[in-house]
Amino acid sequence: MTAAAATRIAIITGASSGIGAATARGLAAAGYRVVLTARRKDRIEALAAELNDAGHDAVAYALDVTDRAAVDEFATAFRKIAVLVNNAGGALGADPIATGDPADWRQMYETNVIGTLNVTQALLPALTASGDGTVVVLSSTAGHGTYEGGGGYVAAKHAEHVLAETLRLEIVGTPVRVIEVAPGMVKTDEFALTRFGGDADKAAKVYAGVAEPLTADDVADTITWAVTRPPHVNIDLLVVRPRAQASNSKVHRES
């Protein structure tokens, strides 16, 4: 990174754990001043302290991306930012369409789609003002193909993919890139556990027999690579899966 990059700001939503926290570490190491946002203030404050102790520049800001008034207030703190990583999101449940909980569907849409919309709209002027802005939308392979029991999450991630694709069309000619990173099977401490309401047995079955699912660091490394390409290079869509996963429904599991 150039010396100027050390003064450039990267904002990461959902930075309290998993891919968000790993991305914050990756961008901090790449020379960015990182702003960590999430609802769990204690988690992001601990991560900011870790990064600052390591000689990086990090600050924590408690934020619920579905609260538009709070997002707008947060955005007033920035005249220019270089990078926005829309990572906040998640899955709830794996019920079939016939019995899926509409409340879960609504919450997934609010967090994954409306949350991304809120933060992107609020910060787009600051990204444009930087003269070299990057919006990252962390979608999922669920945004590019469906699977049984995934209807609500798949619908939300398809919408998030469309948001990224449409934004890229609408702002072409401005100094802002739109990058979509779509991970497949990633094993983190919380994703599957949250999806299944804290049921550790159900969460473990997601990864059963898969020798090496992706890690949060794998995805963060991909995001950091895409963000640090030269300004004229746009990675429109990067799909990343573990070698054992050929599709959303085709996974090699060892006995």
C-alpha positions as CSV (number, residue, x, y, z in Angstrom):
1,M,0.0,0.0,0.0
2,T,1.1,3.6,-0.6
3,A,1.8,5.9,2.3
4,A,-1.5,7.7,1.5
5,A,-3.4,4.6,2.2
6,A,-2.5,4.8,5.8
7,T,-4.9,7.8,6.1
8,R,-7.7,6.2,4.2
9,I,-10.8,4.9,6.0
10,A,-12.4,1.5,5.6
11,I,-15.7,0.9,7.4
12,I,-16.7,-2.7,8.1
13,T,-20.2,-3.6,9.2
14,G,-20.8,-6.7,11.3
15,A,-17.2,-6.6,12.5
16,S,-17.8,-8.2,15.9
17,S,-16.9,-11.7,14.8
18,G,-16.3,-14.1,11.9
19,I,-15.7,-12.7,8.4
20,G,-16.2,-9.1,9.6
21,A,-13.6,-9.2,12.3
22,A,-11.2,-11.0,10.0
23,T,-11.7,-8.5,7.3
24,A,-11.0,-5.7,9.7
25,R,-7.7,-7.3,10.6
26,G,-6.9,-7.8,6.9
27,L,-7.6,-4.2,5.9
28,A,-5.8,-2.8,9.0
29,A,-2.8,-4.8,8.0
30,A,-3.1,-3.4,4.5
31,G,-2.7,0.1,5.9
32,Y,-6.3,1.3,6.2
33,R,-7.7,3.1,9.2
34,V,-10.6,0.8,10.1
35,V,-13.9,1.7,11.6
36,L,-15.6,-1.3,13.2
37,T,-19.3,-1.4,13.4
38,A,-21.7,-3.9,15.0
39,R,-24.4,-4.1,17.6
40,R,-22.2,-5.8,20.2
41,K,-20.1,-2.9,21.4
42,D,-17.9,-4.9,23.7
43,R,-16.8,-7.2,20.9
44,I,-15.8,-4.4,18.5
45,E,-14.1,-2.4,21.3
46,A,-12.0,-5.4,22.1
47,L,-11.1,-5.9,18.5
48,A,-10.2,-2.2,18.1
49,A,-8.0,-2.4,21.1
50,E,-6.3,-5.5,19.7
51,L,-5.6,-3.7,16.4
52,N,-4.4,-0.5,18.0
53,D,-2.1,-2.5,20.3
54,A,-0.6,-4.1,17.1
55,G,0.2,-0.7,15.8
56,H,-2.8,-0.3,13.5
57,D,-5.5,2.4,13.5
58,A,-8.9,1.3,14.6
59,V,-12.0,2.7,16.2
60,A,-15.3,1.0,17.3
61,Y,-18.8,2.3,16.8
62,A,-21.9,0.5,18.0
63,L,-24.4,0.4,15.1
64,D,-27.5,-1.5,14.1
65,V,-27.5,-1.3,10.3
66,T,-31.3,-1.7,10.2
67,D,-31.8,1.5,12.2
68,R,-31.8,4.2,9.5
69,A,-31.7,7.2,11.8
70,A,-28.7,5.7,13.6
71,V,-26.9,5.0,10.3
72,D,-27.5,8.5,9.0
73,E,-26.1,9.9,12.2
74,F,-23.1,7.7,11.9
75,A,-22.5,8.8,8.4
76,T,-22.2,12.5,9.4
77,A,-18.8,11.8,10.9
78,F,-17.2,11.1,7.5
79,R,-16.5,13.5,4.7
80,K,-14.5,11.0,2.8
81,I,-14.1,7.2,3.1
82,A,-12.2,4.8,0.8
83,V,-13.9,1.5,1.5
84,L,-17.2,0.2,2.8
85,V,-17.5,-3.5,3.5
86,N,-21.2,-4.5,3.8
87,N,-20.7,-7.6,5.9
88,A,-23.6,-7.5,8.4
89,G,-26.2,-10.2,7.8
90,G,-26.8,-13.8,8.5
91,A,-29.2,-16.7,8.2
92,L,-32.1,-17.8,10.4
93,G,-33.6,-21.3,10.2
94,A,-33.6,-23.9,7.5
95,D,-37.3,-24.7,7.3
96,P,-39.0,-25.5,4.0
97,I,-41.3,-22.9,2.3
98,A,-44.4,-24.7,3.7
99,T,-43.4,-24.1,7.3
100,G,-40.9,-21.2,7.2
101,D,-41.4,-18.5,9.8
102,P,-42.3,-15.2,8.1
103,A,-40.6,-13.3,11.0
104,D,-37.3,-15.0,10.2
105,W,-37.7,-14.1,6.5
106,R,-38.4,-10.5,7.4
107,Q,-35.4,-10.3,9.8
108,M,-33.1,-11.8,7.2
109,Y,-34.2,-9.3,4.6
110,E,-34.0,-6.4,6.9
111,T,-30.4,-7.3,8.0
112,N,-28.9,-8.5,4.7
113,V,-30.7,-6.2,2.2
114,I,-32.1,-3.2,3.9
115,G,-29.1,-2.9,6.2
116,T,-26.8,-2.9,3.2
117,L,-29.0,-0.4,1.5
118,N,-29.1,1.9,4.5
119,V,-25.3,2.0,5.0
120,T,-24.5,2.2,1.3
121,Q,-26.9,5.1,0.7
122,A,-25.7,7.0,3.7
123,L,-22.0,6.6,2.9
124,L,-22.1,6.9,-0.9
125,P,-21.4,10.6,-0.9
126,A,-18.3,10.1,1.2
127,L,-17.2,7.3,-1.0
128,T,-17.6,9.4,-4.1
129,A,-15.9,12.4,-2.4
130,S,-12.8,10.3,-1.8
131,G,-12.1,10.1,-5.6
132,D,-11.5,6.4,-5.3
133,G,-14.2,4.6,-3.3
134,T,-15.0,0.9,-3.1
135,V,-18.2,-0.7,-2.0
136,V,-18.0,-4.3,-1.1
137,V,-21.1,-6.4,-0.8
138,L,-20.6,-9.7,1.0
139,S,-23.3,-11.8,-0.5
140,S,-23.1,-15.6,-0.7
141,T,-23.3,-18.4,-3.1
142,A,-26.9,-18.5,-1.9
143,G,-27.3,-15.4,-3.9
144,H,-26.6,-17.3,-7.1
145,G,-28.4,-20.6,-6.6
146,T,-31.0,-22.1,-4.3
147,Y,-31.2,-25.2,-2.1
148,E,-33.9,-26.9,-0.1
149,G,-34.5,-25.3,3.3
150,G,-32.8,-22.1,2.3
151,G,-35.6,-20.2,0.9
152,G,-35.6,-17.1,3.2
153,Y,-31.8,-16.8,3.2
154,V,-31.5,-17.5,-0.5
155,A,-34.2,-14.8,-1.2
156,A,-32.3,-12.2,0.9
157,K,-28.9,-13.0,-0.7
158,H,-30.4,-12.9,-4.2
159,A,-31.7,-9.5,-3.4
160,E,-28.3,-8.4,-2.1
161,H,-26.7,-9.6,-5.3
162,V,-29.1,-7.6,-7.3
163,L,-28.5,-4.5,-5.2
164,A,-24.8,-4.8,-6.0
165,E,-25.3,-5.4,-9.7
166,T,-27.8,-2.6,-10.0
167,L,-25.7,-0.1,-8.1
168,R,-22.7,-0.8,-10.3
169,L,-24.9,0.0,-13.4
170,E,-26.3,3.2,-11.8
171,I,-23.0,4.7,-10.7
172,V,-20.7,3.8,-13.6
173,G,-18.6,6.9,-14.5
174,T,-18.2,7.9,-10.8
175,P,-15.0,7.1,-8.9
176,V,-16.6,4.2,-7.0
177,R,-16.2,0.5,-7.6
178,V,-18.8,-2.1,-6.5
179,I,-17.3,-5.5,-5.6
180,E,-19.4,-8.5,-4.7
181,V,-17.7,-11.4,-2.9
182,A,-19.9,-14.5,-2.6
183,P,-18.5,-17.2,-0.3
184,G,-19.7,-20.8,-0.2
185,M,-19.3,-23.0,2.9
186,V,-17.5,-21.0,5.6
187,K,-17.1,-22.4,9.1
188,T,-17.1,-19.7,11.7
189,D,-18.0,-19.8,15.4
190,E,-21.4,-18.2,15.0
191,F,-23.0,-18.5,11.6
192,A,-24.6,-22.0,11.7
193,L,-25.1,-21.7,15.5
194,T,-27.2,-18.6,15.0
195,R,-29.0,-20.1,12.1
196,F,-30.2,-23.0,14.2
197,G,-31.1,-21.0,17.3
198,G,-28.0,-22.1,19.3
199,D,-28.5,-25.9,18.6
200,A,-24.9,-27.0,18.5
201,D,-25.7,-30.4,17.1
202,K,-27.6,-29.0,14.1
203,A,-24.8,-26.5,13.5
204,A,-22.1,-29.2,13.6
205,K,-24.0,-31.3,10.9
206,V,-23.6,-28.5,8.4
207,Y,-19.8,-29.1,8.3
208,A,-19.8,-32.9,9.2
209,G,-17.3,-34.8,7.1
210,V,-16.0,-31.7,5.3
211,A,-12.3,-31.8,5.8
212,E,-11.6,-28.1,5.1
213,P,-14.4,-25.7,4.8
214,L,-13.5,-22.1,4.2
215,T,-12.4,-20.0,7.2
216,A,-13.2,-16.4,8.0
217,D,-9.6,-15.6,7.2
218,D,-9.9,-17.2,3.8
219,V,-12.8,-14.9,2.9
220,A,-11.1,-11.8,4.5
221,D,-8.0,-12.5,2.4
222,T,-10.2,-12.5,-0.7
223,I,-11.9,-9.3,0.2
224,T,-8.6,-7.6,1.0
225,W,-7.1,-8.7,-2.3
226,A,-10.1,-7.4,-4.2
227,V,-10.1,-4.0,-2.4
228,T,-6.4,-3.5,-2.9
229,R,-6.4,-4.0,-6.7
230,P,-5.4,-0.8,-8.7
231,P,-8.3,1.7,-8.8
232,H,-9.1,1.0,-12.5
233,V,-9.6,-2.8,-11.7
234,N,-13.0,-3.8,-10.6
235,I,-13.7,-7.3,-9.4
236,D,-17.4,-7.4,-10.2
237,L,-18.1,-10.8,-8.7
238,L,-15.8,-13.3,-6.9
239,V,-17.3,-16.6,-5.9
240,V,-15.1,-18.5,-3.4
241,R,-15.8,-22.0,-2.2
242,P,-13.8,-24.8,-0.4
243,R,-12.5,-27.4,-2.8
244,A,-14.9,-29.9,-1.3
245,Q,-18.0,-27.9,-2.4
246,A,-18.9,-28.0,-6.0
247,S,-22.3,-26.3,-5.6
248,N,-24.7,-25.3,-2.8
249,S,-26.0,-28.8,-2.7
250,K,-23.0,-30.8,-3.9
251,V,-20.4,-31.3,-1.1
252,H,-17.9,-34.0,-0.6
253,R,-18.0,-35.4,2.9
254,E,-15.5,-37.9,4.2
255,S,-16.9,-40.9,6.1
